[in-house]
Amino acid sequence: MAALAAASVGIPEATSARRKANWERCDGNRRWLLPVAVGVRPARSVSGEQKASSAERGRRWRVGAGGSPSPVAERGGDNGEKGGRTMSIDLLRRFFELNVGKWNGSFYQFDPRGSLLQNVATRLSASSYGEDELISLIQTLYIKQAPSRTFTSEEDDEPEWTEYKIKETNIFTADKYQQIGFFPKEKAFSLRYQTAGMLETVLRAGVLGEDDTGEECPRNLMLPSRRPALVCENCLNSIEKDLRARAFHILDPKGVPEMFLIFLEGRGSGVPDIFSMDSPEGDADRLAPLLGRWEGRSVTKRSGIYGSTIAEAEVVAQLETDGQGRIIQDMTSRTSGSGSLAKVHWTGVVSGHMATFEGGYQMTLLPGGMYVGCPCDVSRSVAEMQAFHLEFCWMESPSRRQRLIRTYDAEGLPVSSTYFLETKV
């Protein structure tokens, strides 16, 4: 499978689940269920997630250039801690330091094909408290409420802000539920959510405001599924500015991309605009800035249940078009230390703001030098016991980009997170 083969560049190990895919009937259709992760609703309790035993994880797989898995030897967890803990107290503190502060920004909703649906102003306030293992991160999201279209007042037109308390993060939630993949030096991280409750609140308050009647499917507003198959956040920070972009992949209950959400935020004064960051080609051609040869490095951190190991590699990516609507991508990765070389070649077609590659992988092109990538149908990967990955790319300048890839096994458990820093040559 070409999409999985692409994931292997800079991601040395993936996995094949040993249990059957987890399916449930829902309204006559199959719905894919993932293990429970962290919730964001303030009054909602979170149930535990079963830990994978060593017997269940005794054999793992390498996804080769052809996309087929082959068994590899178990690698030790020298960098892990007892009990499978992947985040030390010091690492968690650095994660909090990266996030604390007042973040002003905008929230953008895109459909799977890259069309902008909504834009909402937001503010995020984050602070930490406690010491050692009791340290916690508290975050409050403020959403600029849409003015009422049915009720008018002669009072001050000062905008109202809806407050949303995000579930607290601590050493327990970071490992057990959020399963954070953190790169302190690169200032990047991946994590997961149990629901899309926070994101639904942003849309309801920012688009409907006081006119929200609580309808499950409001008119002219696309809301995320109440029980999504997967909600993944990938965050990349600017190298030069106190600016960050957070991308959310939301897969519907069937495992199909439902929508993509972007928070573009600056710490301190000023609100960044995703469209002001566009390349000279602008919205008309979001693919052109990505074409060419990119060289750089990657860092892969595997999850605790997969050994808590780290691998670095030198990477080269070449993206071209053939003038007939097709795109060709070649990737190579040379692992540091061992010097092992992996090569991937895959082709696809471009339609509007979306590129679809052989094997069922899509790349949705967004403004601001961004794109998000994911399988067209995750349930297919699950049914075939194949790993899959979600990707976020931010090209902050015409000659430099960052990418973050989160790889999952067929059970929906995170295998690894990989950070890329590449320069156009």
C-alpha positions as a Markdown table, in Angstrom:
| # | Residue | x | y | z |
|---|---|---|---|---|
| 1 | Met | 0.0 | 0.0 | 0.0 |
| 2 | Ala | 1.7 | 3.1 | -1.2 |
| 3 | Ala | 0.4 | 5.3 | 1.6 |
| 4 | Leu | 1.8 | 3.1 | 4.2 |
| 5 | Ala | 5.1 | 2.8 | 2.3 |
| 6 | Ala | 5.4 | 6.6 | 2.4 |
| 7 | Ala | 4.9 | 6.5 | 6.1 |
| 8 | Ser | 8.0 | 4.3 | 6.5 |
| 9 | Val | 10.3 | 7.1 | 5.4 |
| 10 | Gly | 11.7 | 8.3 | 8.7 |
| 11 | Ile | 9.4 | 5.9 | 10.6 |
| 12 | Pro | 11.4 | 2.7 | 10.8 |
| 13 | Glu | 8.8 | 0.6 | 12.5 |
| 14 | Ala | 5.0 | 0.2 | 12.2 |
| 15 | Thr | 2.9 | -2.6 | 13.4 |
| 16 | Ser | 0.2 | -5.1 | 12.5 |
| 17 | Ala | -2.5 | -5.7 | 15.1 |
| 18 | Arg | -3.0 | -9.2 | 16.4 |
| 19 | Arg | -6.6 | -8.9 | 17.3 |
| 20 | Lys | -9.5 | -8.5 | 15.0 |
| 21 | Ala | -10.6 | -5.0 | 14.0 |
| 22 | Asn | -13.0 | -3.5 | 16.5 |
| 23 | Trp | -16.3 | -2.9 | 14.7 |
| 24 | Glu | -19.8 | -2.1 | 16.0 |
| 25 | Arg | -23.1 | -1.9 | 14.1 |
| 26 | Cys | -24.6 | 1.6 | 14.1 |
| 27 | Asp | -27.8 | 2.5 | 12.2 |
| 28 | Gly | -27.2 | -0.4 | 9.8 |
| 29 | Asn | -23.7 | 0.6 | 9.1 |
| 30 | Arg | -20.4 | -0.5 | 10.4 |
| 31 | Arg | -18.7 | 1.9 | 12.8 |
| 32 | Trp | -15.0 | 1.6 | 13.7 |
| 33 | Leu | -14.3 | 1.9 | 17.4 |
| 34 | Leu | -10.9 | 3.1 | 18.8 |
| 35 | Pro | -9.7 | 2.7 | 22.4 |
| 36 | Val | -10.8 | 5.6 | 24.7 |
| 37 | Ala | -8.5 | 8.5 | 24.9 |
| 38 | Val | -8.6 | 11.9 | 26.7 |
| 39 | Gly | -11.9 | 13.8 | 26.9 |
| 40 | Val | -12.2 | 17.6 | 26.6 |
| 41 | Arg | -15.6 | 18.1 | 28.0 |
| 42 | Pro | -15.2 | 19.7 | 31.4 |
| 43 | Ala | -17.8 | 17.7 | 33.2 |
| 44 | Arg | -17.3 | 14.3 | 31.5 |
| 45 | Ser | -15.5 | 11.5 | 33.2 |
| 46 | Val | -13.0 | 9.4 | 31.2 |
| 47 | Ser | -12.8 | 5.7 | 31.3 |
| 48 | Gly | -9.5 | 3.9 | 31.4 |
| 49 | Glu | -7.8 | 2.3 | 28.4 |
| 50 | Gln | -6.6 | -1.2 | 28.5 |
| 51 | Lys | -2.9 | -1.6 | 28.4 |
| 52 | Ala | -1.4 | -3.8 | 25.8 |
| 53 | Ser | 0.4 | -6.8 | 27.4 |
| 54 | Ser | 3.8 | -7.9 | 26.4 |
| 55 | Ala | 2.3 | -11.1 | 24.9 |
| 56 | Glu | 0.1 | -9.0 | 22.6 |
| 57 | Arg | 3.1 | -6.9 | 21.6 |
| 58 | Gly | 5.6 | -9.7 | 21.3 |
| 59 | Arg | 5.9 | -9.3 | 17.6 |
| 60 | Arg | 6.0 | -6.2 | 15.6 |
| 61 | Trp | 6.2 | -5.3 | 11.9 |
| 62 | Arg | 8.2 | -3.2 | 9.5 |
| 63 | Val | 6.4 | -1.7 | 6.6 |
| 64 | Gly | 8.5 | -2.1 | 3.5 |
| 65 | Ala | 8.8 | 0.0 | 0.4 |
| 66 | Gly | 6.0 | -2.0 | -1.2 |
| 67 | Gly | 3.7 | -1.4 | 1.7 |
| 68 | Ser | 3.7 | -5.0 | 2.9 |
| 69 | Pro | 4.6 | -5.8 | 6.5 |
| 70 | Ser | 7.4 | -8.0 | 7.5 |
| 71 | Pro | 8.3 | -9.1 | 11.1 |
| 72 | Val | 11.2 | -7.4 | 12.9 |
| 73 | Ala | 12.9 | -8.2 | 16.2 |
| 74 | Glu | 11.7 | -6.6 | 19.4 |
| 75 | Arg | 13.8 | -3.6 | 20.4 |
| 76 | Gly | 14.4 | -2.6 | 23.9 |
| 77 | Gly | 12.9 | 0.3 | 25.8 |
| 78 | Asp | 16.1 | 1.8 | 27.0 |
| 79 | Asn | 14.6 | 5.3 | 26.9 |
| 80 | Gly | 11.3 | 4.3 | 28.6 |
| 81 | Glu | 10.5 | 4.2 | 32.2 |
| 82 | Lys | 9.0 | 1.6 | 34.4 |
| 83 | Gly | 5.3 | 0.9 | 33.8 |
| 84 | Gly | 5.6 | 2.0 | 30.1 |
| 85 | Arg | 5.8 | 5.7 | 31.0 |
| 86 | Thr | 7.1 | 7.7 | 28.0 |
| 87 | Met | 7.1 | 11.1 | 29.6 |
| 88 | Ser | 9.4 | 11.9 | 32.5 |
| 89 | Ile | 8.5 | 14.7 | 34.9 |
| 90 | Asp | 11.2 | 16.9 | 33.3 |
| 91 | Leu | 9.8 | 16.3 | 29.8 |
| 92 | Leu | 6.3 | 17.0 | 31.0 |
| 93 | Arg | 7.5 | 20.3 | 32.5 |
| 94 | Arg | 9.1 | 21.3 | 29.2 |
| 95 | Phe | 5.9 | 20.4 | 27.4 |
| 96 | Phe | 4.0 | 22.7 | 29.8 |
| 97 | Glu | 6.5 | 25.5 | 29.3 |
| 98 | Leu | 6.0 | 25.3 | 25.6 |
| 99 | Asn | 2.2 | 25.8 | 26.0 |
| 100 | Val | 1.8 | 28.2 | 28.9 |
| 101 | Gly | 0.8 | 31.8 | 28.1 |
| 102 | Lys | -1.9 | 33.7 | 26.3 |
| 103 | Trp | -2.4 | 32.7 | 22.7 |
| 104 | Asn | -4.4 | 34.9 | 20.4 |
| 105 | Gly | -5.5 | 33.4 | 17.1 |
| 106 | Ser | -8.0 | 32.1 | 14.6 |
| 107 | Phe | -9.8 | 28.8 | 14.2 |
| 108 | Tyr | -10.4 | 27.5 | 10.6 |
| 109 | Gln | -12.7 | 24.7 | 9.5 |
| 110 | Phe | -12.0 | 23.0 | 6.2 |
| 111 | Asp | -13.9 | 20.2 | 4.5 |
| 112 | Pro | -12.0 | 17.1 | 3.3 |
| 113 | Arg | -11.4 | 18.7 | 0.0 |
| 114 | Gly | -9.8 | 21.8 | 1.4 |
| 115 | Ser | -12.7 | 24.3 | 1.1 |
| 116 | Leu | -12.9 | 26.8 | 4.0 |
| 117 | Leu | -16.2 | 26.5 | 5.9 |
| 118 | Gln | -15.8 | 28.7 | 9.0 |
| 119 | Asn | -13.4 | 31.1 | 10.6 |
| 120 | Val | -13.7 | 32.0 | 14.3 |
| 121 | Ala | -11.5 | 34.2 | 16.5 |
| 122 | Thr | -10.1 | 32.5 | 19.6 |
| 123 | Arg | -8.0 | 33.1 | 22.7 |
| 124 | Leu | -6.3 | 30.5 | 24.8 |
| 125 | Ser | -5.0 | 30.9 | 28.3 |
| 126 | Ala | -2.7 | 28.2 | 29.7 |
| 127 | Ser | -1.0 | 28.0 | 33.1 |
| 128 | Ser | 0.6 | 25.3 | 35.2 |
| 129 | Tyr | 0.6 | 24.5 | 38.9 |
| 130 | Gly | 2.0 | 21.9 | 41.3 |
| 131 | Glu | 5.4 | 20.3 | 41.6 |
| 132 | Asp | 7.0 | 17.0 | 40.6 |
| 133 | Glu | 4.5 | 14.3 | 39.8 |
| 134 | Leu | 1.6 | 16.6 | 40.8 |
| 135 | Ile | 2.4 | 19.2 | 38.1 |
| 136 | Ser | -0.6 | 20.0 | 35.9 |
| 137 | Leu | -1.5 | 22.2 | 32.9 |
| 138 | Ile | -4.8 | 24.1 | 33.0 |
| 139 | Gln | -6.1 | 25.6 | 29.7 |
| 140 | Thr | -9.1 | 27.8 | 29.1 |
| 141 | Leu | -10.3 | 28.5 | 25.6 |
| 142 | Tyr | -12.2 | 31.7 | 24.8 |
| 143 | Ile | -14.4 | 31.8 | 21.7 |
| 144 | Lys | -15.6 | 35.0 | 20.1 |
| 145 | Gln | -19.4 | 34.5 | 20.1 |
| 146 | Ala | -21.3 | 35.3 | 16.9 |
| 147 | Pro | -23.8 | 38.1 | 17.2 |
| 148 | Ser | -27.5 | 37.2 | 17.3 |
| 149 | Arg | -29.3 | 37.5 | 14.0 |
| 150 | Thr | -32.7 | 37.4 | 15.7 |
| 151 | Phe | -32.2 | 39.5 | 18.8 |
| 152 | Thr | -30.9 | 43.1 | 18.7 |
| 153 | Ser | -30.0 | 45.4 | 21.6 |
| 154 | Glu | -29.1 | 49.0 | 21.8 |
| 155 | Glu | -26.5 | 48.2 | 24.5 |
| 156 | Asp | -22.8 | 48.2 | 23.9 |
| 157 | Asp | -21.8 | 46.2 | 20.8 |
| 158 | Glu | -18.7 | 44.8 | 22.6 |
| 159 | Pro | -18.3 | 41.2 | 21.5 |
| 160 | Glu | -19.0 | 38.4 | 24.0 |
| 161 | Trp | -16.6 | 35.5 | 24.5 |
| 162 | Thr | -17.7 | 32.0 | 25.4 |
| 163 | Glu | -15.4 | 30.2 | 27.9 |
| 164 | Tyr | -14.5 | 26.6 | 27.6 |
| 165 | Lys | -12.4 | 24.7 | 30.2 |
| 166 | Ile | -10.2 | 22.1 | 28.5 |
| 167 | Lys | -9.5 | 19.0 | 30.5 |
| 168 | Glu | -6.5 | 19.2 | 32.7 |
| 169 | Thr | -3.2 | 17.6 | 31.6 |
| 170 | Asn | -0.9 | 15.8 | 34.0 |
| 171 | Ile | 1.5 | 12.9 | 34.1 |
| 172 | Phe | -1.4 | 10.4 | 34.2 |
| 173 | Thr | -3.4 | 11.8 | 31.3 |
| 174 | Ala | -0.3 | 12.5 | 29.2 |
| 175 | Asp | 0.6 | 8.8 | 29.0 |
| 176 | Lys | -2.6 | 6.9 | 29.5 |
| 177 | Tyr | -5.1 | 9.0 | 27.5 |
| 178 | Gln | -3.5 | 11.8 | 25.4 |
| 179 | Gln | -0.5 | 9.6 | 24.5 |
| 180 | Ile | 1.6 | 12.6 | 23.7 |
| 181 | Gly | 4.4 | 12.4 | 21.2 |
| 182 | Phe | 6.7 | 15.4 | 22.2 |
| 183 | Phe | 9.8 | 16.8 | 20.6 |
| 184 | Pro | 11.1 | 19.4 | 23.0 |
| 185 | Lys | 14.0 | 20.6 | 20.9 |
| 186 | Glu | 11.9 | 20.9 | 17.8 |
| 187 | Lys | 8.9 | 22.4 | 19.7 |
| 188 | Ala | 6.4 | 20.0 | 18.2 |
| 189 | Phe | 3.9 | 17.5 | 19.6 |
| 190 | Ser | 1.1 | 15.1 | 18.7 |
| 191 | Leu | -1.7 | 14.0 | 20.9 |
| 192 | Arg | -5.2 | 12.5 | 20.8 |
| 193 | Tyr | -8.7 | 13.3 | 22.1 |
| 194 | Gln | -11.6 | 11.1 | 23.1 |
| 195 | Thr | -14.2 | 13.4 | 21.5 |
| 196 | Ala | -14.5 | 16.5 | 19.4 |
| 197 | Gly | -16.4 | 18.3 | 22.1 |
| 198 | Met | -14.1 | 21.3 | 22.3 |
| 199 | Leu | -14.1 | 21.7 | 18.5 |
| 200 | Glu | -17.9 | 21.5 | 18.4 |
| 201 | Thr | -18.1 | 24.2 | 21.1 |
| 202 | Val | -15.9 | 26.5 | 19.0 |
| 203 | Leu | -18.2 | 26.1 | 16.0 |
| 204 | Arg | -21.4 | 26.5 | 17.9 |
| 205 | Ala | -20.4 | 29.6 | 19.8 |
| 206 | Gly | -18.4 | 31.1 | 17.0 |
| 207 | Val | -21.0 | 30.6 | 14.2 |
| 208 | Leu | -24.4 | 30.3 | 15.9 |
| 209 | Gly | -23.8 | 32.2 | 19.1 |
| 210 | Glu | -26.9 | 33.1 | 21.0 |
| 211 | Asp | -29.0 | 31.7 | 18.2 |
| 212 | Asp | -27.8 | 28.1 | 19.0 |
| 213 | Thr | -30.9 | 26.1 | 19.9 |
| 214 | Gly | -29.0 | 22.9 | 20.6 |
| 215 | Glu | -30.0 | 21.1 | 17.4 |
| 216 | Glu | -27.8 | 18.1 | 16.7 |
| 217 | Cys | -27.5 | 19.1 | 13.0 |
| 218 | Pro | -27.8 | 22.9 | 12.7 |
| 219 | Arg | -28.6 | 24.3 | 9.3 |
| 220 | Asn | -25.6 | 25.5 | 7.3 |
| 221 | Leu | -23.1 | 24.3 | 9.9 |
| 222 | Met | -21.1 | 21.1 | 9.7 |
| 223 | Leu | -20.3 | 19.7 | 13.1 |
| 224 | Pro | -18.0 | 16.9 | 14.0 |
| 225 | Ser | -19.4 | 13.5 | 14.8 |
| 226 | Arg | -20.4 | 13.0 | 18.4 |
| 227 | Arg | -18.4 | 9.7 | 18.4 |
| 228 | Pro | -15.6 | 10.2 | 16.0 |
| 229 | Ala | -13.3 | 7.2 | 15.1 |
| 230 | Leu | -10.3 | 9.4 | 15.8 |
| 231 | Val | -9.4 | 12.9 | 16.8 |
| 232 | Cys | -5.6 | 13.7 | 16.4 |
| 233 | Glu | -3.9 | 17.0 | 17.1 |
| 234 | Asn | -0.5 | 17.8 | 15.5 |
| 235 | Cys | 1.2 | 21.0 | 16.6 |
| 236 | Leu | 4.2 | 22.8 | 15.0 |
| 237 | Asn | 5.8 | 26.0 | 16.3 |
| 238 | Ser | 7.4 | 28.6 | 14.2 |
| 239 | Ile | 11.2 | 28.5 | 14.2 |
| 240 | Glu | 11.6 | 32.3 | 14.1 |
| 241 | Lys | 8.4 | 33.7 | 15.7 |
| 242 | Asp | 6.3 | 33.0 | 18.8 |
| 243 | Leu | 3.7 | 31.5 | 16.5 |
| 244 | Arg | 2.2 | 28.0 | 16.2 |
| 245 | Ala | -0.2 | 26.0 | 14.0 |
| 246 | Arg | -2.3 | 23.2 | 15.5 |
| 247 | Ala | -4.0 | 20.8 | 13.0 |
| 248 | Phe | -6.9 | 18.5 | 13.9 |
| 249 | His | -7.7 | 15.4 | 11.9 |
| 250 | Ile | -11.3 | 14.2 | 12.6 |
| 251 | Leu | -12.3 | 10.8 | 11.2 |
| 252 | Asp | -16.0 | 10.0 | 11.2 |
| 253 | Pro | -17.4 | 6.8 | 12.9 |
| 254 | Lys | -16.6 | 4.9 | 9.7 |
| 255 | Gly | -13.0 | 6.0 | 9.6 |
| 256 | Val | -13.4 | 8.5 | 6.7 |
| 257 | Pro | -12.0 | 12.0 | 6.9 |
| 258 | Glu | -14.8 | 14.3 | 8.1 |
| 259 | Met | -13.1 | 17.7 | 8.4 |
| 260 | Phe | -9.8 | 19.3 | 9.2 |
| 261 | Leu | -9.5 | 22.1 | 11.7 |
| 262 | Ile | -6.6 | 24.6 | 12.2 |
| 263 | Phe | -5.7 | 26.8 | 15.1 |
| 264 | Leu | -3.2 | 29.5 | 14.0 |
| 265 | Glu | -2.1 | 31.2 | 17.2 |
| 266 | Gly | 0.5 | 33.8 | 18.4 |
| 267 | Arg | 1.6 | 34.2 | 22.0 |
| 268 | Gly | 1.1 | 37.8 | 23.1 |
| 269 | Ser | -0.4 | 40.6 | 21.0 |
| 270 | Gly | -1.5 | 40.3 | 17.4 |
| 271 | Val | -3.7 | 37.7 | 15.6 |
| 272 | Pro | -2.1 | 35.8 | 12.7 |
| 273 | Asp | -4.1 | 35.3 | 9.5 |
| 274 | Ile | -3.7 | 32.1 | 7.6 |
| 275 | Phe | -4.3 | 33.8 | 4.2 |
| 276 | Ser | -1.7 | 36.5 | 4.9 |
| 277 | Met | 0.9 | 33.7 | 5.0 |
| 278 | Asp | 0.1 | 32.4 | 1.5 |
| 279 | Ser | 2.8 | 32.2 | -1.1 |
| 280 | Pro | 2.7 | 34.5 | -4.2 |
| 281 | Glu | 0.7 | 31.7 | -6.0 |
| 282 | Gly | -2.1 | 32.3 | -3.5 |
| 283 | Asp | -5.2 | 30.3 | -3.1 |
| 284 | Ala | -5.4 | 29.4 | -6.8 |
| 285 | Asp | -2.5 | 27.0 | -6.7 |
| 286 | Arg | -1.7 | 25.5 | -3.3 |
| 287 | Leu | 0.4 | 22.7 | -4.8 |
| 288 | Ala | 3.0 | 24.8 | -6.6 |
| 289 | Pro | 5.0 | 25.8 | -3.4 |
| 290 | Leu | 5.4 | 22.1 | -2.5 |
| 291 | Leu | 6.9 | 21.1 | -5.8 |
| 292 | Gly | 10.6 | 20.5 | -6.1 |
| 293 | Arg | 13.3 | 18.8 | -4.1 |
| 294 | Trp | 13.4 | 19.0 | -0.3 |
| 295 | Glu | 16.2 | 17.8 | 1.9 |
| 296 | Gly | 16.5 | 17.6 | 5.7 |
| 297 | Arg | 16.3 | 15.3 | 8.7 |
| 298 | Ser | 13.7 | 13.4 | 10.6 |
| 299 | Val | 13.4 | 12.3 | 14.3 |
| 300 | Thr | 11.1 | 9.4 | 15.2 |
| 301 | Lys | 10.0 | 8.6 | 18.7 |
| 302 | Arg | 8.2 | 5.3 | 19.2 |
| 303 | Ser | 5.5 | 4.9 | 21.8 |
| 304 | Gly | 6.2 | 3.2 | 25.1 |
| 305 | Ile | 4.4 | -0.1 | 24.2 |
| 306 | Tyr | 6.6 | -0.2 | 21.1 |
| 307 | Gly | 9.9 | 0.3 | 22.9 |
| 308 | Ser | 10.2 | 4.0 | 23.6 |
| 309 | Thr | 13.1 | 4.2 | 21.1 |
| 310 | Ile | 14.4 | 7.1 | 19.1 |
| 311 | Ala | 15.6 | 7.0 | 15.5 |
| 312 | Glu | 17.1 | 9.8 | 13.3 |
| 313 | Ala | 17.5 | 9.9 | 9.6 |
| 314 | Glu | 18.5 | 12.1 | 6.6 |
| 315 | Val | 15.6 | 12.5 | 4.2 |
| 316 | Val | 15.1 | 13.6 | 0.6 |
| 317 | Ala | 11.6 | 14.2 | -0.9 |
| 318 | Gln | 10.9 | 15.1 | -4.5 |
| 319 | Leu | 7.5 | 16.1 | -5.7 |
| 320 | Glu | 6.8 | 16.7 | -9.4 |
| 321 | Thr | 3.9 | 16.9 | -11.9 |
| 322 | Asp | 3.8 | 15.3 | -15.4 |
| 323 | Gly | 1.7 | 18.1 | -17.0 |
| 324 | Gln | -1.3 | 15.7 | -17.3 |
| 325 | Gly | -2.8 | 16.1 | -13.8 |
| 326 | Arg | -0.6 | 13.5 | -12.2 |
| 327 | Ile | 1.9 | 14.0 | -9.4 |
| 328 | Ile | 4.9 | 11.9 | -8.7 |
| 329 | Gln | 6.6 | 11.7 | -5.3 |
| 330 | Asp | 9.9 | 10.0 | -4.5 |
| 331 | Met | 11.2 | 9.8 | -1.0 |
| 332 | Thr | 14.5 | 8.4 | 0.4 |
| 333 | Ser | 15.6 | 8.0 | 4.0 |
| 334 | Arg | 19.0 | 7.0 | 5.4 |
| 335 | Thr | 18.9 | 6.0 | 9.0 |
| 336 | Ser | 21.7 | 7.5 | 11.2 |
| 337 | Gly | 24.0 | 5.0 | 12.6 |
| 338 | Ser | 23.0 | 1.9 | 10.6 |
| 339 | Gly | 23.1 | 3.7 | 7.3 |
| 340 | Ser | 20.1 | 1.7 | 6.1 |
| 341 | Leu | 18.4 | 3.2 | 3.0 |
| 342 | Ala | 14.7 | 3.2 | 2.3 |
| 343 | Lys | 13.1 | 4.4 | -1.0 |
| 344 | Val | 9.5 | 5.1 | -1.8 |
| 345 | His | 7.9 | 5.9 | -5.2 |
| 346 | Trp | 4.2 | 6.7 | -5.5 |
| 347 | Thr | 2.0 | 8.5 | -7.9 |
| 348 | Gly | -1.4 | 10.3 | -7.7 |
| 349 | Val | -3.8 | 12.7 | -9.2 |
| 350 | Val | -4.8 | 16.3 | -8.3 |
| 351 | Ser | -8.3 | 17.6 | -8.3 |
| 352 | Gly | -8.9 | 21.1 | -6.9 |
| 353 | His | -7.2 | 21.3 | -3.5 |
| 354 | Met | -6.8 | 17.6 | -3.0 |
| 355 | Ala | -4.2 | 15.1 | -4.2 |
| 356 | Thr | -5.1 | 11.4 | -4.1 |
| 357 | Phe | -2.3 | 8.8 | -4.2 |
| 358 | Glu | -2.4 | 5.2 | -5.2 |
| 359 | Gly | -3.3 | 3.0 | -2.3 |
| 360 | Gly | -5.9 | 5.3 | -1.0 |
| 361 | Tyr | -4.0 | 8.2 | 0.7 |
| 362 | Gln | -5.1 | 11.8 | 0.3 |
| 363 | Met | -3.3 | 15.1 | 0.8 |
| 364 | Thr | -5.6 | 18.1 | 1.4 |
| 365 | Leu | -3.9 | 21.4 | 0.4 |
| 366 | Leu | -4.7 | 24.3 | 2.7 |
| 367 | Pro | -3.8 | 28.0 | 2.5 |
| 368 | Gly | -0.8 | 29.4 | 4.5 |
| 369 | Gly | 1.6 | 26.8 | 3.1 |
| 370 | Met | -0.1 | 23.9 | 4.9 |
| 371 | Tyr | -1.4 | 20.5 | 4.0 |
| 372 | Val | -2.9 | 17.6 | 5.9 |
| 373 | Gly | -2.6 | 14.0 | 4.9 |
| 374 | Cys | -4.5 | 10.8 | 5.9 |
| 375 | Pro | -6.0 | 7.6 | 4.4 |
| 376 | Cys | -9.1 | 8.1 | 2.4 |
| 377 | Asp | -10.7 | 5.3 | 4.4 |
| 378 | Val | -9.0 | 4.2 | 7.6 |
| 379 | Ser | -11.4 | 1.2 | 7.9 |
| 380 | Arg | -9.7 | -0.3 | 4.9 |
| 381 | Ser | -6.3 | -0.2 | 6.7 |
| 382 | Val | -8.0 | -1.7 | 9.8 |
| 383 | Ala | -9.6 | -4.5 | 7.9 |
| 384 | Glu | -6.3 | -5.3 | 6.3 |
| 385 | Met | -4.5 | -5.2 | 9.7 |
| 386 | Gln | -2.3 | -2.4 | 8.3 |
| 387 | Ala | -0.8 | 0.6 | 10.1 |
| 388 | Phe | -1.8 | 4.0 | 9.0 |
| 389 | His | -0.6 | 7.6 | 9.5 |
| 390 | Leu | -1.8 | 11.2 | 9.8 |
| 391 | Glu | 0.4 | 14.0 | 8.6 |
| 392 | Phe | 0.5 | 17.8 | 9.0 |
| 393 | Cys | 2.9 | 20.0 | 7.0 |
| 394 | Trp | 3.5 | 23.7 | 7.5 |
| 395 | Met | 5.7 | 25.6 | 5.0 |
| 396 | Glu | 6.3 | 28.8 | 7.0 |
| 397 | Ser | 8.6 | 30.2 | 4.3 |
| 398 | Pro | 9.0 | 29.4 | 0.6 |
| 399 | Ser | 12.2 | 27.5 | 1.3 |
| 400 | Arg | 11.6 | 25.7 | 4.6 |
| 401 | Arg | 8.9 | 23.5 | 6.0 |
| 402 | Gln | 8.1 | 21.3 | 9.0 |
| 403 | Arg | 6.2 | 18.1 | 9.0 |
| 404 | Leu | 4.7 | 16.0 | 11.8 |
| 405 | Ile | 3.5 | 12.4 | 11.2 |
| 406 | Arg | 1.6 | 10.3 | 13.7 |
| 407 | Thr | 1.5 | 6.6 | 13.0 |
| 408 | Tyr | -1.2 | 4.2 | 14.4 |
| 409 | Asp | -1.5 | 0.4 | 14.4 |
| 410 | Ala | -4.7 | -1.3 | 13.2 |
| 411 | Glu | -6.2 | -1.0 | 16.7 |
| 412 | Gly | -5.8 | 2.7 | 16.8 |
| 413 | Leu | -2.9 | 2.8 | 19.2 |
| 414 | Pro | -0.1 | 5.3 | 18.4 |
| 415 | Val | 3.0 | 3.5 | 17.2 |
| 416 | Ser | 5.2 | 6.6 | 16.7 |
| 417 | Ser | 5.5 | 10.3 | 16.0 |
| 418 | Thr | 8.0 | 11.6 | 13.5 |
| 419 | Tyr | 9.2 | 15.2 | 13.0 |
| 420 | Phe | 10.7 | 16.5 | 9.8 |
| 421 | Leu | 12.6 | 19.7 | 9.1 |
| 422 | Glu | 13.3 | 20.2 | 5.4 |
| 423 | Thr | 14.8 | 22.9 | 3.1 |
| 424 | Lys | 14.0 | 23.4 | -0.5 |
| 425 | Val | 17.1 | 23.0 | -2.8 |
